[in-house]
Amino acid sequence: MLTESFVAATLTTKAPVTNTSAALKDVGIFKHELWPQNTFRQGFKKSSSRSGCAAISATHVFTAQAEKAVVNVYSRERGNQEATVPFPEKLSRIAFAGGAAVLVLGTEEGRLILWEVATGRLSTSSAAHLQGISSLCITPEDEYIISGSGDTQIHVWSLASLISFKHRSDGFGNEEPSKSPIRSFSIHRSGISAIQCGHSTSSTNLVVSGSLDGTCHVWHVDTCQLLRTILLPTPAISIAIDPADRVFYFGAQSGDIFSWAVYQASHNGISSLDPSTTEAAREITMKDRWTTPSSDLGPANCLSLSYDGSSLLSGHSNGAVLRWDTGKKRISGEVTNLGQSVTWIQTLHPEGLLNAKALDYNIPEIVKPNLELSAQTDNGSCGVPSKYGLHARIPPRAKGNVNCVDEALSGSGFPQSMIEDALNSLRNGGTTSMSGSNEAATSSHTERLESEISRLKQQLAAINHSEQRRMERRLVRSEKRKALGLKKREAYFAAKKEGRDGDAAMKQWEEKEKAIDAESDDDELADDMDTE
């Protein structure tokens, strides 16, 4: 059965309503079902977060506690608070990069902190913003982090560069990956109030950013080229984008919703986001304004669209969560009232859809930040700290969907077919990359590659043979140790029965155990030397 739900976070600023049930008291995060029943499903207590200070993964919910430099971590599977994690700076925004399993935290000092929740490693960006980060979003492929601030600047960061370990360059020694933004968007003239990116790939994706002066700019994320300017009668404090990037929705300070369609009739024909056109800034008209039934609802702090884009949810300062019909451009009704200011809302992927994409892995328990990993101590090979390890769970795959990578991860080693494919790829890549004008050089290079492949195969066969011999010796040694252990116990009890020292009676068998271990170590050392 198809189930649609959303998760919302609130800011606790007043006493709970007197008629609130015991199950909802002190709850700061709510999971609410929309379909087939409109009902509360799950809650997490002792959380109070400001606007944009919550994020969700497949297994956890993260909230930055208001007025405190801590992050609360809640397990969705167990339904409890898993950890409270302190940080050196107060946090103003957070977002979660699902594919990289990285929680991105924007601080009041204008920098980013990246926490790898499956390893415990922390990475910090340079302080590129002059004021605290006021808006934060991550592109769908987890390639870029986009941050906005009250200093009017929007920076685009490479997530891979921020979490990369130091690497060795071919000709210039050791180099550190850049911790600074790779590009900036500097057209806004007032503080940034909201940012949202589209759903396309990074090469064609767009960003919609709103400012406190009532302007919204649409720009290309890869080039920071301005595509269109939208003028609002009141500043947008929240933004949502249609799943097909056709319509933009803006939540206003008044609580109303404004919509702007990318493709619509204009005096130049059909309006679009083609940067080659000279179309002036577009102003939102009253027909694109969706009015709330009451002015007591307060600002529309957060917006979230349903999976198919047919419904829009808005969270308001008086605790109301409204549902809007995007086709009819009007309110459908109030879903619920959470009693506190709603500061974040996120619709979940519907449960029960056929052919839903399964996660490659999930994180049953988060790993708290480990400052030792932040030092990036090289283990002598590739810049990765020796204590760096991934804590994740790989779910079982359906029969017929297991590939060679799954087999390598779940099995005892790399399958032979995968090794053969890699060697063939090396051979083919070497021969095709050579210039056709020099046949002698190509032939010589091919011979060297074939010789190297033959050597690698021989070495692999020797390693497999050595490993097999090592396992056989370990089994034999295990059986011998079991037999000696039995004789040791028999000698101990026999000596005790005769009134002698039991420990002294076992010494001769202990010497034999040491001899067996020494013999086995010598054999393994000889195998290693033969393999080399």
Backbone torsions as a table, in degrees:
resi	resn	phi	psi	omega
1	MET	NA	137.9	-178.7
2	LEU	-74.9	131.8	179.9
3	THR	-130.0	128.4	177.0
4	GLU	-114.7	134.2	-177.8
5	SER	-143.3	168.1	172.6
6	PHE	-142.1	159.0	177.1
7	VAL	-120.1	136.0	-178.5
8	ALA	-132.3	147.4	176.0
9	ALA	-118.3	151.7	-176.5
10	THR	-130.1	161.7	174.7
11	LEU	-108.0	119.9	-177.6
12	THR	-82.5	107.1	-179.9
13	THR	-124.0	-6.6	-178.8
14	LYS	-146.4	167.3	179.3
15	ALA	-67.6	146.3	179.4
16	PRO	-62.8	154.2	178.3
17	VAL	-61.4	142.0	-173.4
18	THR	-62.7	-31.0	-178.5
19	ASN	-90.1	11.0	178.5
20	THR	-67.8	135.5	-179.9
21	SER	-69.7	160.7	-179.4
22	ALA	-62.1	-30.7	-179.0
23	ALA	-68.9	-24.5	-176.8
24	LEU	-100.2	-7.7	-179.0
25	LYS	-69.3	136.9	178.2
26	ASP	68.0	13.0	178.7
27	VAL	-86.0	131.3	179.6
28	GLY	-113.2	-16.2	178.5
29	ILE	-128.0	129.5	-174.6
30	PHE	-122.4	132.9	166.7
31	LYS	-105.6	120.2	-173.8
32	HIS	-124.0	133.6	179.1
33	GLU	-87.9	135.8	176.9
34	LEU	-97.5	-40.0	-175.9
35	TRP	-144.7	136.2	8.7
36	PRO	-84.4	-11.2	178.7
37	GLN	-120.2	142.7	175.7
38	ASN	-91.3	91.3	-173.7
39	THR	-153.3	155.3	175.9
40	PHE	-74.4	135.2	-176.4
41	ARG	-115.6	-38.6	-174.4
42	GLN	-155.7	146.3	178.9
43	GLY	-140.1	150.5	175.6
44	PHE	-122.3	132.8	-172.1
45	LYS	-96.3	169.7	173.6
46	LYS	59.4	43.3	175.5
47	SER	-130.0	133.2	175.6
48	SER	-140.9	110.8	-172.7
49	SER	-127.2	144.2	177.7
50	ARG	-80.8	179.1	-175.4
51	SER	-59.3	129.4	178.1
52	GLY	73.9	13.7	-176.8
53	CYS	-105.2	36.9	175.7
54	ALA	-142.2	153.1	179.3
55	ALA	-152.9	159.1	-176.4
56	ILE	-137.2	143.7	172.9
57	SER	-120.6	-174.8	-179.8
58	ALA	-67.0	-22.5	-174.2
59	THR	-123.5	-15.4	-173.3
60	HIS	-139.6	161.2	170.5
61	VAL	-121.6	134.0	-179.0
62	PHE	-118.9	135.1	175.4
63	THR	-136.8	137.7	173.5
64	ALA	-89.4	118.3	-176.3
65	GLN	-66.4	132.4	-179.2
66	ALA	-62.2	136.0	176.9
67	GLU	65.5	11.6	178.2
68	LYS	-134.6	149.8	179.6
69	ALA	-92.4	56.0	-179.9
70	VAL	-135.7	156.0	174.6
71	VAL	-120.1	126.8	174.8
72	ASN	-89.7	133.0	-179.1
73	VAL	-116.0	125.6	-179.3
74	TYR	-120.7	136.9	178.9
75	SER	-89.4	121.2	178.4
76	ARG	-71.9	-29.2	-178.3
77	GLU	-74.1	-44.3	-177.6
78	ARG	-91.6	-16.4	177.0
79	GLY	73.0	31.0	-179.5
80	ASN	-139.9	172.9	176.2
81	GLN	-81.8	121.1	-175.3
82	GLU	-88.3	-35.4	-176.4
83	ALA	-162.8	159.5	169.1
84	THR	-124.2	114.6	-170.5
85	VAL	-109.8	119.2	178.5
86	PRO	-82.9	152.8	177.3
87	PHE	-133.9	158.0	-174.9
88	PRO	-71.5	-18.7	-178.5
89	GLU	-130.2	153.0	174.9
90	LYS	-68.9	146.0	-173.3
91	LEU	-106.0	138.8	-178.8
92	SER	-114.0	-19.0	177.7
93	ARG	-155.2	149.6	172.9
94	ILE	-140.8	155.6	176.8
95	ALA	-153.6	155.3	-176.7
96	PHE	-119.0	127.0	174.4
97	ALA	-93.7	101.2	-171.3
98	GLY	-65.1	-43.2	-178.2
99	GLY	-65.7	-33.0	-179.8
100	ALA	-94.7	-5.9	-176.9
101	ALA	53.5	48.6	-177.7
102	VAL	-124.1	128.2	173.5
103	LEU	-93.7	119.3	-178.7
104	VAL	-97.6	125.2	-176.8
105	LEU	-119.1	123.6	174.7
106	GLY	-93.8	132.1	-173.8
107	THR	-103.3	165.5	176.7
108	GLU	-73.5	-8.5	176.8
109	GLU	-92.1	-3.6	176.0
110	GLY	90.9	19.9	178.5
111	ARG	-121.5	170.3	176.7
112	LEU	-109.6	140.0	171.7
113	ILE	-118.6	126.1	-179.8
114	LEU	-109.9	121.9	-178.3
115	TRP	-113.9	114.0	174.7
116	GLU	-79.1	103.1	-170.6
117	VAL	-72.0	-15.3	178.5
118	ALA	-94.3	-8.8	180.0
119	THR	-125.2	-24.6	-177.8
120	GLY	89.3	3.3	-177.6
121	ARG	-83.2	141.6	177.2
122	LEU	-112.3	140.7	173.5
123	SER	-130.8	144.6	-177.0
124	THR	-126.7	137.2	177.8
125	SER	-86.6	174.2	171.9
126	SER	-74.4	158.1	180.0
127	ALA	-82.2	81.1	-174.1
128	ALA	-82.9	-22.8	179.3
129	HIS	-94.2	142.0	179.2
130	LEU	-82.1	-18.6	176.5
131	GLN	-128.2	177.2	-178.9
132	GLY	-63.9	153.9	-179.9
133	ILE	-74.7	124.1	-176.4
134	SER	-104.4	-16.4	179.7
135	SER	-148.0	147.4	-176.1
136	LEU	-153.0	135.2	173.2
137	CYS	-151.9	162.7	-177.7
138	ILE	-127.5	135.6	-179.8
139	THR	-65.9	155.3	-173.6
140	PRO	-56.0	-33.5	-178.3
141	GLU	-90.4	10.8	-179.5
142	ASP	58.6	29.4	-179.4
143	GLU	-86.9	-41.3	-175.9
144	TYR	-123.4	147.2	168.0
145	ILE	-109.3	131.5	-178.5
146	ILE	-117.1	121.2	-176.7
147	SER	-123.6	139.3	176.2
148	GLY	-122.5	156.3	-174.4
149	SER	-142.6	169.1	175.0
150	GLY	-68.8	-9.2	178.5
151	ASP	-82.7	9.0	178.1
152	THR	77.5	-3.1	-176.7
153	GLN	-93.1	145.7	171.6
154	ILE	-122.9	125.5	-178.0
155	HIS	-112.4	143.1	175.1
156	VAL	-109.0	122.1	-177.0
157	TRP	-112.8	146.4	172.1
158	SER	-87.9	115.9	-179.5
159	LEU	-62.2	-40.2	-179.2
160	ALA	-61.9	-39.2	180.0
161	SER	-68.5	-36.5	-177.3
162	LEU	-69.5	-30.0	-178.3
163	ILE	-103.6	-0.2	-178.2
164	SER	-71.1	146.7	170.1
165	PHE	-80.4	163.7	177.9
166	LYS	-62.8	144.4	-177.6
167	HIS	-131.1	160.5	-177.5
168	ARG	-96.8	126.3	176.8
169	SER	-83.9	155.9	-176.8
170	ASP	-66.2	-36.9	-173.2
171	GLY	-125.3	-2.0	-172.9
172	PHE	-127.9	23.3	174.8
173	GLY	73.8	-154.1	-178.3
174	ASN	-77.1	134.8	177.2
175	GLU	-131.4	143.2	177.1
176	GLU	-93.0	136.1	173.2
177	PRO	-60.8	148.5	-176.5
178	SER	-67.3	134.2	175.6
179	LYS	-104.3	14.6	-179.5
180	SER	-107.5	161.1	177.9
181	PRO	-63.7	145.8	-177.9
182	ILE	-84.2	-22.8	174.6
183	ARG	-161.0	165.4	-177.5
184	SER	-137.3	150.7	175.4
185	PHE	-113.6	114.4	-167.6
186	SER	-124.6	36.5	-177.0
187	ILE	-93.0	-26.7	-178.3
188	HIS	-62.9	148.3	-179.3
189	ARG	-113.3	4.5	177.3
190	SER	-144.2	172.6	-175.9
191	GLY	-58.2	147.9	-178.9
192	ILE	-80.0	128.7	-177.7
193	SER	-107.7	-23.6	-178.7
194	ALA	-163.1	147.7	176.7
195	ILE	-141.2	139.6	173.4
196	GLN	-148.9	139.6	179.4
197	CYS	-108.1	159.7	-178.9
198	GLY	-76.9	-169.5	-173.7
199	HIS	-110.7	9.3	-177.4
200	SER	-87.5	179.7	173.5
201	THR	-72.2	162.8	-173.2
202	SER	-62.1	-31.1	-177.7
203	SER	-68.6	-22.6	-179.0
204	THR	-124.4	7.2	-173.2
205	ASN	-79.1	158.4	179.4
206	LEU	-125.4	164.0	177.9
207	VAL	-130.0	137.7	173.8
208	VAL	-112.8	120.3	-178.2
209	SER	-123.3	135.1	-179.9
210	GLY	-111.2	150.3	-177.4
211	SER	-124.7	161.8	-179.5
212	LEU	-69.3	-11.8	178.1
213	ASP	-87.9	4.6	177.0
214	GLY	90.9	2.6	178.2
215	THR	-97.3	147.8	173.5
216	CYS	-128.6	131.5	179.4
217	HIS	-111.1	138.1	173.3
218	VAL	-107.8	124.5	-175.2
219	TRP	-144.1	161.4	-176.9
220	HIS	-84.1	126.9	-173.4
221	VAL	-68.4	-30.9	-175.8
222	ASP	-80.2	-25.2	-176.4
223	THR	-122.2	-10.1	-174.4
224	CYS	60.2	26.3	178.0
225	GLN	-81.7	130.8	179.9
226	LEU	-70.1	129.0	180.0
227	LEU	-104.7	-36.4	179.8
228	ARG	-164.5	152.4	174.7
229	THR	-117.9	131.3	-179.4
230	ILE	-117.0	131.4	-178.8
231	LEU	-104.8	125.9	-179.9
232	LEU	-110.2	150.0	177.3
233	PRO	-71.7	-17.2	178.6
234	THR	-146.7	149.3	-175.9
235	PRO	-60.4	143.1	175.5
236	ALA	-86.2	125.4	178.3
237	ILE	-105.4	-4.6	174.8
238	SER	-152.8	149.7	-176.7
239	ILE	-138.0	141.4	172.0
240	ALA	-135.4	148.6	-178.0
241	ILE	-123.7	134.2	177.1
242	ASP	-53.1	143.7	-178.9
243	PRO	-55.1	-24.6	177.8
244	ALA	-99.7	10.0	179.9
245	ASP	58.1	37.4	-179.0
246	ARG	-100.9	-28.5	-175.1
247	VAL	-134.6	138.5	175.3
248	PHE	-108.3	138.2	179.0
249	TYR	-119.2	136.7	-177.0
250	PHE	-124.6	127.8	174.3
251	GLY	-93.1	127.9	-172.4
252	ALA	-101.5	164.9	177.5
253	GLN	-63.4	-28.9	179.7
254	SER	-76.3	-11.3	-177.0
255	GLY	98.3	-12.4	179.2
256	ASP	-76.2	164.8	178.4
257	ILE	-116.8	136.0	175.1
258	PHE	-115.5	141.6	178.1
259	SER	-124.9	147.6	176.9
260	TRP	-140.1	120.1	-179.3
261	ALA	-88.1	134.4	179.9
262	VAL	-65.6	-46.2	-177.8
263	TYR	-102.2	106.3	179.6
264	GLN	-151.1	161.8	-178.2
265	ALA	-70.4	138.9	175.3
266	SER	-142.4	177.8	-178.5
267	HIS	-68.6	-15.1	177.5
268	ASN	-101.7	13.1	-177.1
269	GLY	110.9	-134.4	179.3
270	ILE	-92.4	123.8	179.5
271	SER	-70.9	141.6	177.7
272	SER	-148.4	-174.1	179.9
273	LEU	-105.3	26.7	178.5
274	ASP	-68.3	117.4	-177.4
275	PRO	-67.5	-14.1	-178.6
276	SER	-77.5	-17.2	179.1
277	THR	-76.1	154.4	-179.1
278	THR	-105.7	27.0	-177.7
279	GLU	-64.3	136.9	-178.7
280	ALA	-72.7	176.0	177.9
281	ALA	-60.9	141.5	-179.0
282	ARG	-98.0	135.5	-179.8
283	GLU	-104.4	133.8	177.7
284	ILE	-70.0	127.4	-179.9
285	THR	-95.1	171.3	-177.8
286	MET	-66.0	-25.4	179.5
287	LYS	-70.7	-16.9	177.5
288	ASP	-98.3	11.7	179.5
289	ARG	-102.0	124.2	178.1
290	TRP	-102.3	113.3	-172.0
291	THR	-89.0	138.9	176.6
292	THR	-77.7	153.8	-178.2
293	PRO	-70.8	-17.7	-178.1
294	SER	-148.2	143.7	177.6
295	SER	-78.0	-8.2	-179.9
296	ASP	-77.8	-7.9	-178.7
297	LEU	-65.9	-32.3	-178.2
298	GLY	86.4	-179.1	-176.9
299	PRO	-59.1	150.3	173.9
300	ALA	-85.1	86.5	-172.6
301	ASN	-66.3	-28.8	-173.9
302	CYS	-151.5	150.9	179.5
303	LEU	-132.8	150.6	174.4
304	SER	-156.7	134.4	-179.5
305	LEU	-94.1	151.6	174.8
306	SER	-70.4	172.2	-175.4
307	TYR	-59.0	-39.2	-178.6
308	ASP	-96.3	0.3	178.0
309	GLY	78.2	7.6	-177.5
310	SER	-82.2	-19.3	-178.8
311	SER	-129.8	145.1	176.8
312	LEU	-121.7	128.6	176.6
313	LEU	-102.3	137.6	176.9
314	SER	-128.4	134.3	177.7
315	GLY	-104.9	133.2	-172.4
316	HIS	-119.6	165.9	-173.2
317	SER	-69.0	-22.8	179.3
318	ASN	-86.2	3.0	178.1
319	GLY	100.0	-3.9	-177.0
320	ALA	-79.4	142.1	170.0
321	VAL	-115.1	112.8	-177.5
322	LEU	-100.9	149.8	176.5
323	ARG	-115.3	127.2	-177.7
324	TRP	-113.7	141.1	175.4
325	ASP	-88.9	110.3	-175.4
326	THR	-71.1	-24.2	178.4
327	GLY	-75.1	-43.1	-179.8
328	LYS	-88.7	-9.7	178.1
329	LYS	57.5	48.4	178.6
330	ARG	-155.2	167.4	-177.4
331	ILE	-74.6	138.7	176.1
332	SER	-92.9	-25.7	179.9
333	GLY	147.9	174.2	177.6
334	GLU	-89.1	123.6	-179.3
335	VAL	-74.3	-48.4	-179.3
336	THR	-165.3	168.8	173.1
337	ASN	-127.5	117.8	-174.3
338	LEU	-86.9	-3.9	174.8
339	GLY	83.5	-15.5	178.3
340	GLN	-131.8	164.4	-178.7
341	SER	-60.2	123.0	179.7
342	VAL	-82.5	118.9	-174.3
343	THR	-110.2	-12.4	-179.0
344	TRP	-157.3	140.4	179.2
345	ILE	-146.4	140.8	-177.9
346	GLN	-146.2	118.7	174.0
347	THR	-75.8	142.3	-177.6
348	LEU	-95.5	157.2	176.0
349	HIS	-62.5	131.1	-178.0
350	PRO	-57.1	139.2	175.8
351	GLU	-91.6	135.2	179.1
352	GLY	105.8	-1.4	177.5
353	LEU	-72.1	140.3	176.7
354	LEU	-74.3	151.0	176.4
355	ASN	59.0	30.6	176.3
356	ALA	-68.4	138.2	-178.2
357	LYS	-69.9	124.5	179.7
358	ALA	-83.2	147.5	178.4
359	LEU	-71.7	142.1	176.8
360	ASP	-69.1	-30.9	177.8
361	TYR	-158.4	163.9	172.2
362	ASN	-139.2	167.9	-174.1
363	ILE	-116.2	98.5	-177.7
364	PRO	-65.7	-33.3	179.0
365	GLU	-139.6	134.4	179.2
366	ILE	-77.5	155.0	178.0
367	VAL	-105.8	121.0	-178.2
368	LYS	-63.1	153.4	-178.3
369	PRO	-54.5	133.3	-179.8
370	ASN	-114.9	109.4	-176.0
371	LEU	-66.7	-23.5	178.1
372	GLU	-64.0	-35.8	179.3
373	LEU	-72.0	-27.4	-179.2
374	SER	-67.0	-23.4	-180.0
375	ALA	-71.5	-15.7	179.1
376	GLN	56.2	50.8	178.2
377	THR	-71.8	124.0	-176.6
378	ASP	-73.9	136.8	175.6
379	ASN	-91.9	9.4	174.3
380	GLY	96.6	1.5	-177.3
381	SER	-126.7	-54.6	-173.4
382	CYS	-138.7	16.9	177.1
383	GLY	84.7	0.1	-179.5
384	VAL	-86.8	131.2	178.5
385	PRO	-58.7	146.7	-176.7
386	SER	-65.9	-25.9	-179.0
387	LYS	-93.9	7.3	-177.4
388	TYR	-76.4	122.5	-178.7
389	GLY	-148.6	146.7	-178.1
390	LEU	-97.1	127.9	178.0
391	HIS	-109.2	99.6	-176.9
392	ALA	-147.1	165.6	179.7
393	ARG	-121.7	125.3	179.8
394	ILE	-95.2	112.4	-177.8
395	PRO	-69.9	152.7	178.6
396	PRO	-66.1	141.3	179.1
397	ARG	-90.7	152.0	175.8
398	ALA	-67.2	150.6	-179.4
399	LYS	-60.4	130.2	-178.4
400	GLY	97.5	-12.3	-179.3
401	ASN	-106.5	9.4	-178.4
402	VAL	-87.1	123.5	178.0
403	ASN	-105.1	-177.2	-175.3
404	CYS	-65.6	-32.1	178.7
405	VAL	-67.7	-43.7	176.6
406	ASP	-60.0	-40.8	179.9
407	GLU	-64.4	-39.3	179.3
408	ALA	-67.5	-37.8	-178.6
409	LEU	-73.3	-37.4	-176.4
410	SER	-92.4	-15.7	-179.1
411	GLY	-94.3	-167.4	-177.5
412	SER	-85.1	-7.5	-179.3
413	GLY	175.3	-171.8	-179.4
414	PHE	-73.8	130.4	177.8
415	PRO	-65.6	152.3	-177.2
416	GLN	-60.8	-36.5	-179.7
417	SER	-63.7	-36.4	180.0
418	MET	-68.0	-39.1	178.4
419	ILE	-66.6	-41.4	178.3
420	GLU	-62.5	-41.5	178.9
421	ASP	-63.5	-38.4	179.7
422	ALA	-66.7	-40.7	179.0
423	LEU	-67.5	-39.6	177.5
424	ASN	-65.3	-38.4	177.5
425	SER	-63.7	-39.3	177.6
426	LEU	-63.2	-42.9	-179.3
427	ARG	-66.0	-47.0	-177.9
428	ASN	-68.4	-39.0	179.5
429	GLY	-65.0	-36.4	-179.6
430	GLY	-68.8	-38.5	-176.6
431	THR	-76.9	-33.2	-177.1
432	THR	-81.3	-19.3	-178.2
433	SER	-82.6	-9.7	-179.5
434	MET	-82.8	153.3	179.6
435	SER	-72.4	138.0	-179.8
436	GLY	-74.2	-10.9	-177.3
437	SER	-80.1	-10.9	-178.1
438	ASN	-125.5	84.4	-175.4
439	GLU	-67.1	-35.0	-179.4
440	ALA	-65.0	-44.1	179.3
441	ALA	-65.2	-38.0	179.4
442	THR	-64.0	-44.4	-179.9
443	SER	-63.5	-43.5	178.8
444	SER	-62.7	-41.8	179.8
445	HIS	-65.3	-39.2	179.3
446	THR	-63.8	-41.9	179.0
447	GLU	-62.7	-40.9	179.0
448	ARG	-64.8	-40.1	179.0
449	LEU	-65.6	-42.6	178.6
450	GLU	-64.1	-38.5	176.9
451	SER	-64.5	-40.0	178.8
452	GLU	-66.5	-39.8	178.3
453	ILE	-64.2	-42.6	178.4
454	SER	-61.5	-41.7	178.7
455	ARG	-64.7	-39.9	179.8
456	LEU	-66.2	-38.1	177.6
457	LYS	-64.5	-42.0	178.2
458	GLN	-63.4	-42.5	179.7
459	GLN	-64.6	-39.6	178.2
460	LEU	-64.4	-40.7	178.2
461	ALA	-64.3	-40.3	178.8
462	ALA	-65.3	-38.2	178.7
463	ILE	-65.7	-43.3	179.2
464	ASN	-63.1	-41.6	179.4
465	HIS	-65.2	-42.5	179.4
466	SER	-64.6	-39.3	-179.8
467	GLU	-66.9	-37.2	178.5
468	GLN	-65.7	-43.8	177.6
469	ARG	-62.8	-38.8	180.0
470	ARG	-63.6	-41.3	179.2
471	MET	-65.9	-39.4	178.6
472	GLU	-63.5	-43.0	179.0
473	ARG	-63.8	-37.7	179.9
474	ARG	-66.0	-36.9	177.2
475	LEU	-65.4	-42.9	178.9
476	VAL	-63.6	-43.6	-179.8
477	ARG	-63.7	-37.5	179.0
478	SER	-63.0	-41.8	178.9
479	GLU	-65.7	-41.2	178.5
480	LYS	-63.1	-41.1	-179.8
481	ARG	-66.0	-36.9	176.8
482	LYS	-62.6	-43.6	179.7
483	ALA	-64.5	-42.9	177.8
484	LEU	-65.1	-36.5	177.9
485	GLY	-62.6	-40.1	177.6
486	LEU	-64.4	-42.1	179.1
487	LYS	-67.7	-34.7	177.2
488	LYS	-61.8	-45.3	179.4
489	ARG	-65.1	-40.0	178.2
490	GLU	-63.0	-41.9	179.4
491	ALA	-66.1	-36.7	-179.5
492	TYR	-64.1	-49.5	-177.6
493	PHE	-69.2	-34.4	177.8
494	ALA	-65.1	-42.1	178.4
495	ALA	-65.1	-41.3	178.7
496	LYS	-63.4	-37.8	180.0
497	LYS	-65.6	-33.2	179.4
498	GLU	-89.0	0.5	178.8
499	GLY	83.1	17.6	178.6
500	ARG	-99.7	173.7	-179.9
501	ASP	-75.6	117.0	-177.7
502	GLY	-69.1	-37.7	179.9
503	ASP	-62.9	-39.6	179.6
504	ALA	-66.7	-32.8	179.8
505	ALA	-69.0	-23.9	-178.7
506	MET	-88.0	-10.5	-173.0
507	LYS	-62.0	-38.9	-177.9
508	GLN	-65.0	-33.4	178.0
509	TRP	-75.6	-31.6	176.4
510	GLU	-65.0	-37.3	176.6
511	GLU	-62.8	-38.5	178.3
512	LYS	-67.3	-36.2	176.3
513	GLU	-62.1	-42.7	178.5
514	LYS	-63.2	-37.6	178.9
515	ALA	-65.5	-39.2	178.1
516	ILE	-64.5	-43.5	179.6
517	ASP	-63.5	-42.3	180.0
518	ALA	-64.7	-39.8	178.3
519	GLU	-63.6	-41.8	179.1
520	SER	-65.7	-41.4	178.3
521	ASP	-61.5	-41.0	178.4
522	ASP	-63.2	-40.1	179.6
523	ASP	-64.9	-42.8	180.0
524	GLU	-66.9	-37.0	177.3
525	LEU	-64.7	-39.3	178.0
526	ALA	-65.8	-38.6	177.1
527	ASP	-63.1	-42.4	179.8
528	ASP	-63.4	-40.4	179.1
529	MET	-66.7	-37.7	178.5
530	ASP	-66.2	-38.2	179.7
531	THR	-65.1	-42.3	178.5
532	GLU	-64.1	NA	NA
